[in-house]
Amino acid sequence: MASTLSFRLLRPTPIPLRHPLIRRFFHPQQFQPFVPPSPSSLGKPTPAKTYPRTRKWLRRILYLSLAAGVIYGVDRQFYASSLTRTTRTFSLGLLVAIDYKINFRPNPPLASSIAAVHQRNAERLSDLLRQNGGLYLKIGQAVAMQSAILPPEFQKMFSRMFDDAPQNDWKDVEAVIREDFGKSAEEVFGVSFVGEPGKGVMERRARASASVAQVHWAKLADGREVAVKIQKREIAQQLAWDLWAFKVVSWIYSRVFDIPFDSLVPFVSERLSLETDFENEANNSEKMAKLVAGESRLRGRVYIPKVYRELSSPRVMTAEWIEGVRLWDKNSLTRPWRGGWRQGTPGCHGTALDPGKTEDLFARVARNPNVVKIKPERDHWKGANRKGGLGVSLKDVMTTMVDLFSAQMFLWGLVHCDPHPGNIFIRRKPSGQPELVLIDHGLYIHMKPDFRHQYARFWKSLLTFDNKALGEVVQSWGVKNADIFASFTLMRPYRGGDLSTQQHFEGLSKKERAQRHYEMQQAARKAIRDILGDETKWPHELIFIGRNLRIVQANNQFLGTPVNRVKITGMWASRALVESRDLPMAEKVRNFGRHIVFRIVLFGSDLFFYFTKIRQFLRLGGGMEDDIESQMQNMAKDMGVELNQNVFEG
C-alpha cells in the first residue's frame, strides 16, 4: 500500500495532449531526477573581486588626510596657522593669475566683461585679506592708499581695509605680556583686577583693535592713566611667513602683468617688519616729540604722547592716555563748546584729566571684578544734552596737519606715513585753539639730506611750472614720464607739459567700448611702468611719501577743503631750501631770493582757492580738493585709471 502511494505521488498525472492550455507546451524529454552538477561541468572558477587599486587609493587618501590633519593641527597650535594662510594665499594667487591670463582681453571668454573679471577677483582678494587677518590687513591698508592706480572694483574693496579688526582674548594678551616681561600683567603694571587697595586698575577689554595690535586702558597706582598697546600674539609667528608669501606673490604678478612690483617688495617688507617692533615705534615717537618741541611754528599746536620705557618692550608699548576727538568725527569738532570759559578738553595743557570721577574706581572693581569698562567717560564738555563739541576751526586743524607733515618731509626727513583719521586726535586748548595729537609712530621713513633737497626742489618746480628743473630731478630718479609723476604727486593734473586729450566713450558700440576699455587698462599698465621707470634709480621712499600725501589730501577733502593744501606744502618746500642746515650758505642765499619770487607766484593759487571757497559757500560747486579730484579723474581716464572712490569710503 505504501509503495503504491509513493509511486502515485512521484508519477505525474497524465494530461490529455489536446487540453487547450498545454496544446503546444510539453516536455519531449524523459523525466530526470534532481542531482547536483559535477564539478567538471561547472568550468574554471572565477576569482573573487578584491579591488586592489581601489583599496590602494583609499589607503593613500586616508594617510594623506591623516597627515593633512596632523599638519593642520600642529600649524594651528604652534605656528599660528602660518602654513595654512600661506597655502591659501598661493592657491588664490594662482587662481587670480590664471583668471587674468585667460580673460584679460577685450572680450573675455569666461566673463561678460573685463569689469566682471576685476569684480570677482577683488572679492576673492578681499576674502583672503580678511580670512588671513594680521599683517595681511596691514598690507591691504598700504595698498589702499595707492589704490587709485587700480580698477574701481579694487578701489571699492580696499576702501574697507580701515575697519577695526577683531580683538584677541585676554588670555592671549596676558601671554604676550608674560613672554616679554617674564611677569604677569598685575606685576608689570602694578594693577589689580579685584580692586586691591594701593594698586591700579586695567581694562581687560581693548578700547581699540587694529591689524597687528590692540590698546587697553589702565590707571597705574601713582595715578597716571596709560594706553597699553599690545601686539597680537600670533603676529610674531606669522610675520616671516606672511612677508615671504608677499614676496613670492609680488614676483609672480610682476611677471604676469609685466610691472616691476617685485623691485619694491624688499623696502616695503622692511617697513612693515619694523612696524611690528614697538621699540622702534617708541624711538620714532620720542624723536618726533623732540623735533616738534624744537620747532616754534609747531610747538603748542602739535602734541606727541609720552612713552613710558619702563613699561614697554618689543611687543608692548605703554604711553600716556589721550582724551580727544578723532579726526573723522567732524560733528564733534565743529559743534559749539560747552565746557566752560577758558577751559580745554581733559588733559590738554593744564586742564585736569580727571574731573573728580575716578575716586570710586577701585571700589567699583572690588564690588564687581568682571566689570568691562572702568575708565570714566569724560564728555562733560558736551553739555547736559550732549550736543556740544570742541568748537574749533577746521581751517586751523588742517593747517596744523599740513604744516606738520610738510616739516617732516622738507625740514627733518622723518616722515610719519600712516596719518589716517584714526591716528589723529584733536583736543581743545583753554585758549580755544585746536591741538593735534599724533599717535601710532610705527610706519616712518627716513629721507637722506640729498634726496630731501631734491624732493623740495621737485615740489617747488611743480608749482612754478619749471619743467627743466622738474625733468632734471625726476630723470635722476629714473622716472620716464615727468608729467604723470607730477600729476600723481600733486593729486591733480600737471599742466606744465603735454597731456593727451581725454577720449570719451560716447557713440561707441558695445564691441568698441570693450576694446577701448581694454586699451585703457593697457595704458594704465604703461603709465605705472613709466612712473617706476629705472628701478635701480627710483627712490623707494616715494612709495610711502605718496601714501602720506594721499591721506592728507583725503583728510582735507573729508573736512570740506578748509585749506589750500598744495600751496602750504609748496611754501614749506621752498622755505626748507632756505633754512636747511645741510646746504651751503651761498646756495641758501640764492634760494632766499627764489623764495620771494615763489611767494609772488603762489598768489594765483590763492585766488583760485578763494574762488572755490565762495562757490562752495554758495552751494554752486565743491571745494578746491573736489575740483582737483575731478580734474584727476578726467586726466586719469587717459591712462586707463578710474578715480571714483574716496580713500576712506566704506
matplotlib code that plots the C-alpha trace (Angstrom):
import matplotlib.pyplot as plt

x = [0.0, 2.8, 4.8, 1.7, 1.1, 4.6, 4.5, 1.4, 2.9, 6.0, 4.3, 2.9, -0.8, -1.4, -3.0, -4.6, -2.5, -5.4, -6.1, -6.4, -3.8, -0.9, -1.6, 1.8, 3.7, 5.0, 8.4, 9.6, 12.4, 12.2, 12.0, 15.4, 15.8, 17.3, 21.0, 23.8, 26.1, 29.5, 32.5, 33.9, 30.7, 31.0, 34.1, 37.0, 36.2, 36.0, 38.4, 36.7, 37.0, 39.5, 39.6, 43.4, 43.6, 40.6, 42.0, 45.4, 43.9, 41.7, 44.7, 46.6, 43.6, 43.4, 47.1, 47.0, 44.0, 45.7, 48.9, 47.0, 45.1, 48.2, 50.0, 46.9, 46.7, 50.4, 50.3, 47.3, 48.6, 52.3, 52.6, 49.5, 48.1, 51.0, 51.3, 47.5, 47.4, 50.3, 48.8, 45.5, 47.5, 49.3, 46.3, 44.2, 47.2, 47.5, 43.7, 43.7, 46.8, 45.2, 41.9, 43.6, 45.9, 42.8, 40.3, 42.2, 41.3, 38.6, 36.0, 36.9, 36.0, 34.9, 33.3, 30.9, 33.5, 36.8, 34.9, 33.3, 36.8, 38.0, 34.9, 35.2, 39.0, 38.5, 36.0, 38.4, 41.2, 39.0, 38.0, 41.7, 42.8, 40.0, 40.4, 44.2, 44.0, 47.1, 49.8, 47.6, 45.3, 48.3, 49.4, 45.8, 45.8, 49.2, 47.8, 44.5, 46.3, 47.7, 44.5, 43.9, 46.1, 43.8, 40.5, 37.4, 36.3, 39.6, 39.3, 35.9, 37.3, 40.4, 38.4, 37.0, 40.5, 40.3, 37.6, 38.5, 40.0, 38.7, 40.5, 42.2, 41.0, 42.6, 44.5, 46.4, 47.1, 48.4, 50.5, 52.4, 53.0, 54.3, 56.6, 58.1, 58.4, 58.5, 55.8, 52.0, 50.1, 49.4, 53.1, 54.3, 51.7, 51.0, 47.3, 44.6, 41.6, 39.8, 40.2, 43.1, 43.9, 47.1, 47.1, 46.0, 43.3, 43.2, 40.6, 40.7, 38.6, 40.5, 39.5, 40.7, 41.9, 43.9, 45.6, 48.7, 47.9, 45.2, 45.1, 43.9, 43.3, 44.9, 45.3, 48.6, 48.9, 50.6, 47.6, 48.9, 46.5, 48.1, 47.4, 48.9, 49.4, 49.9, 50.8, 48.6, 50.3, 50.1, 51.8, 55.4, 54.9, 53.1, 55.5, 58.2, 55.7, 53.5, 56.4, 57.7, 54.3, 54.1, 57.4, 56.5, 53.1, 54.6, 57.2, 54.6, 52.4, 55.3, 55.9, 52.2, 51.4, 54.8, 55.0, 58.2, 56.3, 58.9, 61.6, 59.7, 59.0, 62.2, 61.8, 58.0, 58.7, 61.3, 59.0, 56.1, 58.5, 59.7, 56.1, 55.7, 58.7, 57.3, 60.8, 61.3, 57.9, 58.9, 62.1, 60.2, 57.8, 60.5, 62.4, 59.3, 58.4, 61.9, 61.6, 58.2, 59.3, 62.3, 60.1, 58.5, 55.9, 54.6, 55.2, 51.9, 49.9, 51.1, 51.5, 53.2, 52.2, 54.9, 56.2, 56.9, 60.0, 60.0, 56.6, 57.5, 59.1, 59.4, 55.7, 54.2, 54.3, 52.9, 52.2, 50.1, 46.4, 44.9, 41.4, 40.4, 38.2, 39.1, 39.6, 36.8, 34.2, 33.5, 30.4, 32.2, 34.9, 32.6, 29.7, 29.7, 31.9, 30.0, 32.9, 33.2, 35.2, 39.0, 38.7, 40.0, 39.4, 40.6, 44.4, 45.1, 47.6, 46.9, 43.2, 42.6, 42.4, 40.2, 37.3, 36.7, 35.1, 37.7, 37.6, 35.2, 37.1, 38.7, 35.5, 33.6, 36.2, 36.1, 32.3, 32.4, 35.7, 34.1, 33.2, 34.2, 34.5, 36.3, 37.6, 35.3, 33.7, 34.9, 32.4, 31.0, 32.2, 29.4, 26.8, 23.7, 22.1, 25.4, 25.1, 28.2, 31.6, 35.1, 34.0, 37.4, 38.2, 38.6, 40.9, 43.2, 43.1, 44.1, 46.7, 48.4, 48.3, 49.7, 52.4, 53.4, 53.8, 55.4, 58.0, 58.6, 59.2, 61.2, 62.9, 63.5, 63.4, 61.5, 58.0, 55.0, 53.4, 50.1, 48.3, 44.8, 41.9, 42.1, 45.7, 44.9, 43.2, 42.1, 42.0, 40.8, 43.3, 42.0, 42.6, 40.1, 42.7, 42.9, 45.8, 46.7, 47.8, 49.6, 49.7, 50.9, 54.5, 55.4, 55.5, 58.1, 60.6, 64.0, 64.9, 68.6, 69.6, 70.3, 67.0, 65.2, 66.6, 65.8, 62.2, 61.9, 63.1, 60.7, 57.7, 58.9, 59.3, 55.8, 54.1, 56.2, 55.9, 59.7, 59.7, 63.5, 64.2, 61.4, 62.7, 66.3, 65.0, 62.7, 65.3, 67.8, 65.1, 64.7, 61.2, 60.4, 57.2, 57.6, 54.1, 52.3, 54.5, 54.0, 50.2, 50.1, 52.3, 50.1, 46.9, 45.8, 46.7, 50.0, 49.6, 53.3, 53.8, 51.7, 48.9, 46.8, 43.2, 40.5, 38.9, 35.2, 33.0, 30.1, 29.0, 30.9, 29.3, 29.5, 32.4, 34.2, 33.6, 35.1, 38.1, 38.6, 38.3, 41.0, 43.2, 42.8, 43.8, 46.9, 47.6, 47.4, 49.9, 52.3, 51.8, 52.8, 55.9, 56.8, 56.4, 58.5, 61.0, 64.5, 64.1, 67.8, 67.4, 63.8, 63.8, 61.7, 60.8, 58.4, 56.1, 55.3, 55.7, 52.9, 50.9, 51.3, 50.3, 47.2, 46.0, 46.4, 44.6, 41.7, 41.6, 41.4, 38.6, 36.7, 36.7, 35.4, 38.7, 39.3, 42.9, 44.9, 47.0, 49.1, 50.2, 51.1, 53.1, 54.9, 55.7, 57.4, 59.4, 60.6, 61.3, 63.2, 65.7, 66.5, 66.5, 68.1, 71.3, 72.6, 73.0, 76.0, 75.4, 75.8, 73.1, 70.8, 71.2, 70.3, 67.3, 66.1, 65.7, 63.9, 61.7, 60.5, 59.6, 58.0, 55.6, 54.5, 53.8, 51.6, 49.3, 47.4, 46.9, 45.3, 42.9, 41.7, 41.3, 39.2, 37.1, 36.3, 35.5, 33.0, 31.4, 31.3, 29.6, 27.0, 26.4, 27.4, 30.1, 32.7, 35.9, 39.4, 40.1, 36.9, 37.9, 41.4, 39.7, 37.5, 40.5, 42.4, 39.5, 39.4, 43.2, 43.4, 40.9, 43.5, 45.8, 43.1, 42.5, 39.1, 39.3, 35.8, 36.2, 37.0, 40.0, 38.1, 34.8, 33.3]
y = [0.0, 2.3, 1.6, 2.2, 5.5, 6.7, 5.7, 7.6, 10.7, 10.6, 9.7, 12.7, 12.7, 12.2, 15.2, 14.9, 16.3, 18.0, 20.0, 23.7, 25.0, 22.7, 22.1, 23.3, 23.1, 19.7, 18.4, 15.9, 14.5, 11.9, 13.0, 13.2, 13.2, 16.3, 15.8, 18.4, 19.1, 17.6, 20.0, 19.3, 20.6, 24.0, 25.1, 27.1, 29.0, 32.9, 34.5, 36.8, 40.6, 42.2, 45.8, 46.2, 49.6, 51.0, 49.9, 51.3, 54.7, 54.6, 54.0, 56.8, 59.2, 58.1, 58.6, 61.9, 63.0, 62.0, 63.8, 66.9, 66.8, 66.5, 69.3, 71.5, 70.8, 71.5, 74.5, 75.9, 75.1, 76.0, 78.2, 80.4, 78.9, 80.4, 77.5, 77.4, 81.1, 80.9, 77.9, 79.9, 82.8, 80.8, 79.0, 82.2, 84.0, 81.2, 81.3, 85.0, 84.9, 82.2, 84.1, 87.3, 85.4, 83.9, 86.7, 90.0, 90.8, 93.0, 90.1, 87.7, 84.1, 83.2, 86.5, 89.1, 91.9, 93.0, 94.8, 91.4, 89.9, 92.7, 92.4, 88.7, 88.9, 91.9, 89.9, 86.9, 89.2, 90.9, 87.5, 86.4, 89.5, 89.2, 85.5, 85.8, 89.0, 90.2, 91.6, 90.9, 93.7, 96.0, 95.2, 95.8, 99.2, 100.0, 99.2, 101.0, 104.4, 103.7, 102.1, 105.0, 103.2, 100.1, 99.4, 100.9, 97.4, 97.1, 100.7, 99.8, 96.7, 98.3, 101.2, 98.7, 98.0, 100.7, 99.0, 97.9, 94.4, 91.8, 91.8, 88.9, 87.3, 88.5, 85.1, 85.8, 89.4, 88.2, 85.6, 88.3, 90.3, 87.3, 86.3, 89.8, 90.7, 87.3, 88.6, 88.8, 91.9, 92.6, 92.6, 94.6, 97.4, 97.2, 96.7, 94.5, 93.0, 92.6, 96.1, 95.5, 98.8, 100.6, 99.1, 100.4, 99.1, 97.9, 97.0, 93.5, 94.5, 96.5, 100.1, 99.8, 96.9, 97.2, 94.7, 93.9, 95.3, 96.3, 99.1, 98.7, 101.5, 101.3, 103.6, 103.0, 103.1, 106.5, 108.0, 108.0, 106.9, 105.0, 103.3, 99.9, 98.8, 95.0, 93.2, 90.3, 87.1, 85.4, 88.2, 87.3, 83.8, 84.8, 87.7, 85.8, 83.6, 86.5, 88.6, 85.6, 84.9, 88.7, 88.5, 85.4, 86.6, 90.0, 88.2, 86.2, 89.2, 91.2, 88.5, 88.1, 91.8, 93.0, 95.6, 95.6, 95.3, 92.9, 95.6, 97.5, 94.5, 94.4, 98.0, 97.7, 94.4, 96.1, 98.9, 96.5, 94.4, 97.5, 98.4, 95.3, 96.3, 98.6, 99.6, 101.1, 102.8, 104.3, 105.6, 107.3, 108.8, 110.3, 111.7, 113.3, 114.8, 116.4, 117.8, 119.2, 120.8, 122.4, 124.0, 127.2, 127.1, 123.8, 124.0, 124.2, 123.1, 119.5, 117.0, 113.6, 111.3, 110.4, 106.8, 105.0, 103.0, 101.1, 99.6, 98.9, 96.0, 94.9, 93.8, 96.1, 99.9, 102.0, 105.7, 108.3, 108.1, 110.8, 112.2, 113.7, 113.6, 111.6, 113.5, 111.6, 112.9, 116.2, 117.0, 116.8, 119.1, 121.8, 121.9, 124.8, 124.5, 124.0, 123.1, 126.5, 129.7, 129.3, 125.6, 122.9, 119.2, 116.9, 116.5, 119.4, 122.0, 122.1, 121.1, 118.3, 114.9, 113.6, 115.9, 114.2, 111.0, 108.3, 108.1, 105.2, 103.2, 100.8, 100.3, 99.5, 96.9, 95.4, 95.1, 93.6, 92.2, 91.3, 94.9, 95.5, 99.3, 101.0, 104.3, 107.2, 108.9, 112.5, 114.2, 116.7, 119.5, 118.4, 119.8, 118.4, 117.4, 116.0, 118.1, 120.2, 119.9, 121.3, 124.4, 124.6, 125.9, 123.2, 125.5, 125.7, 121.9, 121.2, 124.0, 122.4, 119.0, 120.1, 122.2, 119.1, 116.7, 119.3, 119.9, 116.2, 115.9, 119.0, 120.0, 116.9, 114.0, 111.8, 111.2, 109.6, 107.5, 106.5, 109.7, 108.4, 109.8, 107.0, 108.1, 111.8, 113.2, 116.8, 118.5, 122.0, 124.2, 126.7, 129.4, 127.8, 126.8, 123.2, 120.9, 117.9, 114.7, 112.3, 108.6, 105.3, 106.0, 102.6, 103.4, 106.0, 106.6, 108.4, 110.7, 111.3, 115.0, 114.9, 113.2, 115.6, 118.6, 117.1, 116.5, 120.1, 121.4, 119.0, 120.4, 124.0, 123.2, 121.7, 125.0, 127.3, 125.1, 124.9, 122.0, 122.0, 121.7, 119.2, 117.0, 117.0, 115.9, 113.1, 111.8, 111.4, 109.2, 107.1, 108.3, 108.2, 110.3, 113.5, 114.8, 111.7, 111.5, 115.2, 114.7, 111.9, 113.9, 116.9, 114.7, 116.9, 117.1, 118.8, 121.4, 122.2, 119.5, 117.8, 115.6, 113.8, 114.9, 112.8, 110.2, 109.6, 106.5, 108.4, 107.0, 103.7, 100.3, 97.7, 95.9, 99.2, 100.1, 96.8, 97.4, 101.0, 99.7, 97.1, 99.8, 102.0, 99.1, 98.6, 102.4, 102.3, 99.5, 101.5, 104.6, 102.7, 101.3, 104.9, 106.1, 103.3, 103.8, 102.6, 100.6, 100.9, 104.7, 105.0, 106.2, 103.7, 106.3, 107.8, 104.9, 106.0, 109.7, 109.3, 107.5, 110.4, 113.0, 110.9, 110.5, 114.2, 115.1, 112.8, 114.3, 117.8, 116.8, 115.0, 118.2, 120.2, 121.6, 124.3, 125.0, 125.3, 122.1, 122.4, 126.0, 125.3, 122.2, 124.2, 127.0, 124.6, 123.1, 126.5, 127.7, 124.5, 125.2, 128.4, 127.1, 123.6, 123.2, 120.7, 123.3, 125.7, 129.3, 130.6, 128.3, 129.2, 132.9, 132.2, 130.1, 133.0, 135.3, 132.5, 132.0, 135.7, 135.2, 131.9, 133.5, 136.0, 133.2, 131.4, 134.4, 132.9, 129.7, 131.7, 133.4, 130.0, 128.7, 131.5, 131.4, 127.7, 128.6, 131.3, 128.9, 126.2, 128.6, 129.5, 125.8, 126.2, 123.5, 121.7, 122.9, 123.0, 119.4, 118.4, 120.3, 118.6, 115.2, 115.9, 117.0, 113.9, 111.7, 113.2, 113.0, 109.5, 108.2, 108.8, 106.5, 103.8, 104.6, 105.4, 107.6, 107.4, 106.4, 108.3, 106.9, 106.2, 105.3, 102.2]
z = [0.0, 0.9, -2.3, -4.4, -2.7, -3.2, -6.8, -7.3, -5.7, -7.8, -11.1, -12.9, -13.6, -17.3, -19.0, -22.4, -25.1, -26.6, -23.4, -24.5, -22.0, -23.0, -26.5, -27.7, -24.4, -23.3, -22.4, -25.0, -22.9, -20.3, -16.7, -14.9, -11.2, -9.4, -8.7, -8.1, -11.1, -11.2, -10.6, -14.0, -15.7, -14.0, -15.8, -14.4, -11.1, -11.3, -8.7, -6.1, -6.7, -4.3, -5.7, -5.1, -6.9, -5.0, -1.7, -2.6, -3.3, -0.3, 1.9, 0.2, 0.7, 4.4, 5.0, 3.2, 5.2, 8.5, 7.5, 6.5, 9.8, 11.8, 9.8, 10.2, 13.9, 14.5, 12.3, 14.1, 17.6, 17.3, 14.2, 14.4, 11.1, 9.2, 6.7, 6.2, 5.5, 3.1, 1.2, 1.0, -0.4, -3.0, -4.2, -4.6, -6.2, -8.7, -9.4, -9.9, -12.2, -14.4, -14.5, -15.7, -18.1, -19.8, -19.5, -19.7, -23.2, -24.9, -25.0, -22.1, -23.0, -19.4, -18.3, -19.6, -19.5, -18.0, -15.2, -14.2, -14.1, -11.8, -9.6, -8.9, -8.3, -6.0, -3.9, -3.8, -2.6, 0.0, 1.4, 1.5, 3.4, 6.0, 6.5, 7.0, 9.0, 10.8, 8.5, 5.5, 6.7, 7.1, 3.6, 2.4, 4.1, 2.5, -0.9, -0.2, -0.1, -3.6, -4.9, -7.3, -9.8, -9.6, -11.3, -9.5, -8.4, -6.4, -5.1, -3.5, -1.9, -0.5, 1.0, 3.5, 4.8, 7.5, 9.6, 13.1, 13.3, 15.8, 19.2, 20.9, 24.1, 27.3, 27.8, 24.6, 25.7, 29.1, 27.4, 25.3, 28.5, 30.4, 27.4, 27.1, 30.7, 32.5, 34.8, 34.9, 33.9, 37.5, 38.4, 35.4, 35.7, 39.4, 38.8, 40.4, 38.7, 42.0, 43.4, 45.9, 47.7, 46.8, 43.3, 39.9, 37.6, 34.0, 31.5, 30.0, 27.0, 24.4, 23.6, 20.0, 17.9, 14.7, 12.3, 14.5, 17.9, 20.3, 23.0, 26.6, 29.2, 32.6, 35.6, 37.5, 41.2, 41.0, 39.2, 35.7, 33.0, 30.2, 26.9, 26.7, 23.1, 22.9, 19.8, 18.9, 19.9, 16.5, 14.6, 15.7, 14.3, 11.2, 10.2, 8.4, 6.5, 5.5, 4.2, 2.3, 0.7, -0.1, -1.9, -3.9, -5.0, -6.0, -8.1, -9.9, -10.6, -11.8, -14.4, -15.3, -15.6, -16.7, -14.0, -11.7, -8.4, -7.0, -7.1, -4.4, -2.2, -0.1, 1.0, 1.7, 3.7, 5.8, 6.7, 7.5, 9.6, 11.6, 12.2, 14.4, 16.5, 19.3, 20.5, 17.0, 17.3, 20.7, 19.2, 16.4, 18.8, 21.0, 18.0, 16.7, 20.1, 20.2, 16.7, 17.3, 20.6, 18.8, 16.0, 17.1, 14.3, 15.6, 19.3, 21.2, 18.1, 17.9, 20.7, 20.8, 23.7, 26.1, 26.1, 29.4, 28.6, 31.9, 30.9, 27.2, 25.3, 21.7, 21.7, 24.4, 24.3, 27.1, 26.5, 28.2, 27.7, 25.4, 25.7, 22.4, 19.3, 16.3, 13.1, 11.4, 14.0, 12.1, 14.1, 17.5, 16.1, 14.9, 17.4, 19.9, 23.0, 26.3, 28.6, 30.3, 29.9, 29.4, 29.8, 27.5, 26.9, 29.7, 29.8, 27.4, 28.6, 32.3, 32.2, 34.7, 33.2, 35.9, 36.9, 40.2, 38.8, 39.5, 43.3, 43.2, 40.5, 42.9, 44.9, 41.7, 40.7, 44.2, 44.0, 40.5, 39.3, 35.9, 35.0, 31.4, 31.2, 34.1, 32.6, 33.3, 30.3, 30.2, 27.9, 30.4, 28.0, 25.6, 27.9, 29.5, 26.2, 24.9, 21.7, 22.3, 20.6, 20.6, 18.7, 16.8, 13.4, 10.7, 8.9, 12.0, 12.3, 8.6, 8.6, 11.5, 9.9, 6.6, 8.4, 10.5, 7.6, 5.4, 8.1, 8.3, 4.6, 3.8, 7.1, 9.2, 6.7, 9.2, 7.8, 9.5, 6.7, 8.3, 9.2, 8.6, 10.7, 13.3, 14.2, 14.8, 17.9, 18.2, 21.6, 22.6, 24.5, 27.1, 24.5, 22.2, 19.7, 18.5, 19.3, 17.0, 18.8, 16.5, 17.6, 16.1, 15.1, 13.7, 10.0, 9.3, 6.5, 6.8, 3.9, 3.3, 3.0, -0.7, -1.5, 0.8, -1.0, -4.4, -3.2, -2.1, -5.5, -7.2, -5.3, -6.0, -9.7, -9.8, -8.6, -10.8, -13.9, -14.1, -16.5, -17.0, -13.2, -12.9, -15.6, -14.2, -10.8, -12.0, -14.5, -11.7, -10.1, -13.2, -13.9, -17.6, -17.7, -15.6, -16.3, -15.0, -11.9, -11.2, -11.5, -9.0, -6.6, -6.7, -6.8, -9.7, -13.4, -14.0, -16.8, -17.4, -20.0, -22.7, -21.7, -24.2, -24.6, -23.0, -25.2, -24.4, -24.9, -26.5, -29.8, -29.5, -30.0, -27.3, -29.0, -29.5, -25.8, -24.7, -27.0, -25.6, -22.0, -22.7, -24.3, -21.2, -19.0, -21.1, -21.0, -17.2, -17.0, -19.2, -17.1, -13.9, -15.7, -16.7, -13.2, -11.7, -14.6, -13.9, -10.7, -9.9, -9.5, -8.3, -4.6, -2.7, -0.1, -2.7, -2.1, 1.5, 0.8, -1.8, 0.8, 3.2, 0.6, -0.4, 3.1, 3.9, 0.7, 1.7, 5.2, 3.7, 1.3, 4.1, 6.2, 3.3, 1.9, 4.6, 3.4, 0.2, 0.9, -2.3, -1.5, 2.1, 1.1, -1.6, 0.8, 3.2, 0.3, -0.8, 2.8, 3.6, 0.8, 2.7, 6.2, 5.8, 7.7, 5.2, 2.4, 1.9, 2.8, -0.8, -2.1, 0.8, -0.1, -3.7, -2.6, -0.4, -3.5, -5.3, -2.3, -2.5, -6.2, -5.4, -2.9, -5.5, -8.0, -5.5, -5.3, -8.3, -6.4, -3.5, -6.0, -7.3, -3.7, -2.5, -5.7, -4.9, -1.3, -2.4, -4.8, -2.1, 0.3, -2.3, -2.9, -6.6, -6.5, -4.4, -2.8, -4.2, -3.4, -5.1, -8.2, -8.0, -7.6, -10.7, -12.8, -11.8, -12.7, -16.2, -16.7, -15.3, -17.8, -20.5, -18.6, -18.1, -14.4, -13.0, -9.8, -8.5, -4.8, -1.7, 0.2, 3.4, 1.8, 3.4]

ax = plt.figure().add_subplot(projection="3d")
ax.plot(x, y, z, "-o")
ax.set_aspect("equal")
plt.show()
